[in-house]
Amino acid sequence: MTVELVAGGLAVDDRGELQFCNDFDFMKEGVRRFYTVSNHSASFVRAWHAHKNESKCVVVLSGAAIVGAVKIDDWASPSKDLPVERFVLTAQQPKMLKIPAGYANGFKTLLADTKLIFFSNKTLEECKDDDYRYEAHYWEPWDIVER
């Protein structure tokens, strides 16, 4: 499996906003739990977290973030030269990023009010022995490129 971006949408009317991702099938993906994450400040990096067996999906609920994903080649000592898939996700243009098992993931908040929601296909009990962490700057997709 590879990392996949699922289109979402935003509907706005006189009552407010509705964010959606109707093409995501929770049953098919086997979602078992979810959690939200926010940082205390913009430009904070929270990375790298990996699982051999757990897959995740992530959506930005508010603000914007750079999300990175890396397919792990060696769980004890992954290569620092692995290609990093990099996505800029924003609440203003909702999309769901599907990160399969076998990948490390992380994110950098771009705005102070950024909040992400993660969906997992495993319970906490099922993934307690499937937890691999690497230093936040082990791979560096976080730079913002001026254009």
C-alpha positions as CSV (number, residue, x, y, z in Angstrom):
1,M,0.0,0.0,0.0
2,T,1.0,3.6,-0.5
3,V,0.1,6.9,1.1
4,E,-3.2,8.1,-0.5
5,L,-5.0,11.5,-0.4
6,V,-8.8,11.4,-0.4
7,A,-10.6,14.6,-1.5
8,G,-12.9,16.3,0.8
9,G,-14.9,19.5,0.6
10,L,-16.3,22.5,2.3
11,A,-19.8,23.8,2.1
12,V,-20.5,27.3,3.3
13,D,-23.9,29.0,3.6
14,D,-25.6,31.6,5.8
15,R,-25.6,29.1,8.8
16,G,-21.8,28.4,8.7
17,E,-19.4,25.8,7.4
18,L,-19.6,22.0,6.9
19,Q,-16.4,20.1,6.3
20,F,-16.7,16.6,4.8
21,C,-14.8,13.7,3.2
22,N,-17.7,11.6,1.9
23,D,-15.4,9.3,-0.2
24,F,-13.8,7.8,2.9
25,D,-15.3,4.5,4.0
26,F,-14.7,4.0,7.8
27,M,-16.0,0.4,7.6
28,K,-13.7,-0.6,4.7
29,E,-10.7,1.0,6.5
30,G,-11.5,-0.7,9.8
31,V,-11.4,2.4,11.9
32,R,-11.3,1.4,15.6
33,R,-10.5,4.7,17.4
34,F,-9.7,8.4,16.8
35,Y,-7.9,11.2,18.6
36,T,-7.2,14.9,18.0
37,V,-3.9,16.6,18.3
38,S,-3.0,20.3,18.6
39,N,0.3,22.0,19.4
40,H,0.7,25.0,21.7
41,S,2.3,27.1,18.9
42,A,2.7,27.4,15.2
43,S,5.8,25.9,13.5
44,F,6.0,23.1,16.1
45,V,7.1,19.7,14.7
46,R,5.6,16.5,16.2
47,A,7.3,13.5,14.5
48,W,8.2,10.7,13.8
49,H,5.8,7.9,14.9
50,A,5.7,4.6,13.1
51,H,3.8,1.3,13.2
52,K,4.4,-2.0,11.4
53,N,0.8,-3.0,11.7
54,E,-1.3,0.1,12.4
55,S,-2.6,2.3,9.7
56,K,-3.8,5.9,10.2
57,C,-5.8,8.5,8.4
58,V,-5.5,12.2,9.2
59,V,-7.6,15.3,8.5
60,V,-6.9,18.9,9.6
61,L,-9.9,20.2,11.4
62,S,-8.7,23.8,11.8
63,G,-5.6,25.6,10.6
64,A,-3.0,24.0,8.4
65,A,-0.1,21.6,8.7
66,I,2.7,19.9,6.7
67,V,2.2,16.1,7.1
68,G,5.1,13.8,6.2
69,A,5.1,10.0,5.7
70,V,8.1,7.7,5.2
71,K,8.1,4.0,4.4
72,I,10.4,2.4,6.9
73,D,13.2,0.1,5.5
74,D,14.8,-0.9,8.8
75,W,12.9,-0.5,12.1
76,A,16.0,-0.4,14.3
77,S,17.9,2.1,12.2
78,P,16.0,3.4,9.1
79,S,18.0,5.1,6.4
80,K,18.0,8.9,6.6
81,D,17.9,9.0,2.8
82,L,14.5,7.5,2.5
83,P,12.1,9.5,0.3
84,V,9.6,11.5,2.4
85,E,6.1,12.1,1.0
86,R,5.0,15.6,2.0
87,F,1.5,17.0,2.0
88,V,0.1,20.4,3.0
89,L,-3.3,19.9,4.6
90,T,-5.7,22.7,5.5
91,A,-9.2,23.0,6.9
92,Q,-10.0,25.4,4.1
93,Q,-9.7,22.6,1.6
94,P,-10.4,19.4,3.5
95,K,-8.7,16.2,2.5
96,M,-8.0,12.9,4.3
97,L,-4.5,11.5,4.1
98,K,-4.3,7.7,4.4
99,I,-1.0,6.4,5.9
100,P,-0.7,2.6,5.6
101,A,1.1,0.3,8.1
102,G,4.8,0.3,7.6
103,Y,5.2,4.1,7.6
104,A,6.4,6.7,10.0
105,N,4.4,9.9,10.1
106,G,4.6,13.4,11.6
107,F,3.5,16.9,11.2
108,K,4.4,20.6,11.6
109,T,1.7,23.1,12.4
110,L,1.6,26.1,10.2
111,L,-0.9,28.2,12.2
112,A,-1.4,28.6,15.9
113,D,-5.0,27.2,15.9
114,T,-4.2,24.0,14.0
115,K,-6.0,20.8,15.1
116,L,-5.7,17.4,13.5
117,I,-7.9,14.3,13.9
118,F,-6.3,10.9,13.5
119,F,-8.3,7.7,12.8
120,S,-6.6,4.3,13.6
121,N,-7.4,0.8,12.6
122,K,-6.1,-0.6,15.9
123,T,-7.0,-0.3,19.5
124,L,-4.5,1.0,22.0
125,E,-4.0,-2.5,23.4
126,E,-3.3,-3.8,19.8
127,C,-0.7,-1.3,19.1
128,K,1.2,-1.0,22.4
129,D,4.0,-3.3,21.1
130,D,3.9,-1.8,17.6
131,D,5.2,1.7,18.5
132,Y,8.4,3.1,16.9
133,R,9.6,6.6,17.4
134,Y,12.4,8.6,15.8
135,E,13.7,12.1,16.5
136,A,11.5,14.9,15.1
137,H,14.2,16.0,12.6
138,Y,15.3,12.5,11.5
139,W,13.9,13.4,8.1
140,E,13.4,17.0,7.2
141,P,10.3,17.8,5.1
142,W,9.4,20.7,7.3
143,D,11.1,23.6,5.5
144,I,8.8,26.2,3.9
145,V,10.0,27.1,0.4
146,E,9.6,30.7,-0.6
147,R,8.3,31.2,-4.1
